[in-house]
Amino acid sequence: MLTYAQNFEDVMLARLFAGNSNGFYIDIGAWDPTLHSVTRHFYDQGWRGINVEPIARQHALFVEQRPRDINLQVAIGPRTGRLKLHECVDLSSLSTVDENQATTLRESGKQVESYDVDVITVMDLAEMAKGTTVDFLKIDVEGFEAQVIAGGDWRKFRPRVMVVEATLPAVAVRDWDDIDAIRNWNAWEPTLLSNGYRLAHYDGLSRFYLRDEDWSLNRRVSLPPCVHDDIRYPELEELKNAYQELKADRDALAGISKELSTELESVRRDQSAKQDVIGVLTSQVTEAENLLTTTREALERADTEVRQQAVELDSLRVQMERDRRRTHEADSERRARSEVVADYARAELERKALLRGVPDAIFRWRRRPGLPGWGTFHPPEIRRDGIHVAIDTLEIVFGVSGGVETYMKMLVSSLVQEGKRVTLICLPDQIEPLRKHFGSTVGYWETRSSPAISLATRASRRLRPGSPMRISARTSMATFHRLAEDMDADLLHSPVQIFSRLDFQVPAVLNLHDLQHLHFPENFRPSDIEARNHAYGLSAALASAIVVSSNFVRDDLIEKMNVPAHKVFTVPVTWNPMVETGLTGFDADAARARYALPSRYALFPAQFWPHKNHVRLVEALSIVRDKRLDDDFCLVFTGFRGHSGWPAVERKLAELRLEDRVRCLDYVPVEHLGGLYKASLFCVMPSTFEASSYPVIEAQVLGVPAMCSNVTSLPELMAGGAGLLFDPFDPQDMARQMMRWLDDPEDARSHAARALVKVNQEHGLARYVENLDRVYQYALSSSTD
């Protein structure tokens, strides 16, 4: 028989099913319809089955070459959903959904590309078989076999034979006295044995199991592949056929040469013509011999490559052992860190509690010993099940934090709207504005502060009205060490760039919005840059997973902060639903009346920070004014004018005499933003640095045209003709794009229509929460690994 399998698996299966020309198979991890295929021999014999291969180009080969089969581009796991496939670009047969195996591939120098694929279970495959007896099921998923087997009910689903790759992926035996070094079946074999399957054969790579009902066939696999199987190799058969064809050609040429020689003897007058023919035939023979030489050289090169691969496998084994030791060391460090953090949190909380004074100390002395309370829990109106997410809001200053405050509100609103269980960790002076926004839909953990700190804060505000002094995470009794015990939290999520406290023990997710201080250091003091690098680095290292809003920021973190790529997730932001719902009570006409808006204007809602680039936008407006003398086109700004970028804007407005063409509305309630967008001609975002852009996304979801800078993450929002891009450092370019839409409103509407489709597909609420769920599950699973 012709064998295509890597280790004669098809030979052993052919013995078991001798004489059966109408069987059915399932191949999980099929990879290629011919090369190293366990099922190719049976397909050629008339069998059919189901091939499972998640890599698109490999799946396409099955669709083309196996039309009689069911060919699925999915992965198999313990439950349906989605998993991240790690495709090994160098050798796709090593691709896997196992995170540890993917890490090993990367560390061995392999190029690995990761992306999400759909996942179904073995029982879904059983349903597709539609009651047909499955003669054999093969599983080869590079280290993910246990999870595949866990998804099956083997008392209901009874393949006659199961063939499972049972050794460590891509690891060769180096010591024949220690062949157990490569075994990888401990995690899943007990499941099969306890469900009526028996081990019938082990070939050094795969283990064969017969179900109890077919155990009488076990003698057929008692011998290894041998001469009695009449094994033939497709590659050798092809070479033999090629040789026979060449030999036949040479014999034919020899006969023709003999005939020509005879003719030359009888027809000498035609000698010159016959010599030409012989020359041509001789050339063909030479070409055939050259082909044989080329074939031999190709075989020699293949042999060299096999030896090189053997060396690489040996190196991989050494690397895996080194990684095992590192993992053990990391576990030890993590346990030690947990003890240290617990002691630190306890000591810090005791230290802060001393500020309560001697009476409080005496009161606590009279009571039973224990940690001082650090907060008061205000439960939500409705208790929800599922993952309990604690949101860290301690670093947010309302009306000042800008985009971070916006993101926090959007994050919480989205989780609540999708039925998630949320508790906000807040300071005493935060709870009122938070309740005004979220009501009783979430829980609140109000941190306490010592009487001394509270008294000092109140005194400062009375003596100096408007004083920025406030209770902070550092001065309050806040500690995250007791999140699980005190509020039953499963997960901590900080929507700010850092964690307010670093003493948490639960899995934690961090939003790292950008590394602007590394791109524009001139906008920051050296001490601020140093502090940010330190705080960001600590928080990123302690986070179980990091959320960013664009691929630009993800690449930035990996490159500039050396954050491991596997724990950085791109989750495009969604929009605040209040921007849309606010239109029901405050539409474009109401906005024009309330804010005395110009009749024709572009909206730029942003805080007055230098990188927001208001000054160059004002210069662009000056160019538009000078070129369109009869046009009353204006700009409308929102945002707090107390930020550092406003003085330069104010000077530029006076210098260019544009005070009457620019309206500054200062703080605008979220529910009024929809009316401002709808009353505008378009939204403009000239920022020189953005991790993402709420104004662009909000404009797009309301069907308002938007244009923005062609730097950092912003082009991602405009892909597919969803808006215009300009050079944020060139006011002339900004002016050209604004005049384009002033002259051609239909072009603006076309861009807005495309943007509306794109923003709903990529930034919708359900998609956003689905992506967050994926991050949360990763953080929870990584903390238990």
Buried (B, 14 or more C-beta within 10 A) or exposed (E): BBBBBBBBBBBBBBBBBEEBEEBBBBBBBBBBBBEBBBBBBBBEBEBBBBBBBBBEEBBEBBBEBBEEBBBBBBBBBBEEBBBBBBBBEEEBBBBBBBBBBBBBBBBBEBEBEBEEBBBBBBBBBBEEBEEEEBBBBBBBBBBBBBBBBBBBEBEEBBBBBBBBBBBBBBBBBEEEEEEEBBEBBEEBBEBBEEBBBBBBBBBEBBBBBBBEEBEEBBEBBEEEBEEEBEBEEBEEEEBEEBEEEBEEEBEEBEEEBEEBEEBBEEEEEEEEEBEEBBEEBEEEBEEBEEEEEEBEEEEEEEEEEEEEEEEBBEEBBEBBEEBEEEEEEEEEEEEEEEEEBBEBBBEBBEEBBEBBEEEBEEEBEEEEEEBBEBBEEBEBEEEBEEBBBBBBBBBBBBEEBBBBBBBBBBBBBBBBBBEBBBBBBBBBBBBEBBBEBBEEBBBBBBBBBBEBBBEBBEEBBEEEEEEEEBBBBEBBBBBBBBBBEBBEBBBBBBBBBBBBBBBBBBBBBBBBBBBBBBBEEEBBEEEEBEEBBEBBBEBBEBBBBBBBBBEBBBBBBBEEBEBEEBBBBBBBBBBBBBBBEBBEEBBBEBBBEBBEBBEEBBBBBBBBBBBBBBBBBBBBBBBBBEEBEEEEBBBBBBBBBEBEBBEBBBEBBEEBEBEEBBBBBEEBEBBBBBBBBBBBBBBBBBBBBBBBBBBBBBBBBBBBBBBBBEBBBBBBBBEEEBBBBBBBEEBEBBBBBBBBBBEEEEEBBEBBBBBBEBBEEBBBBEBBBEBBBBBBBBBBEBBEE
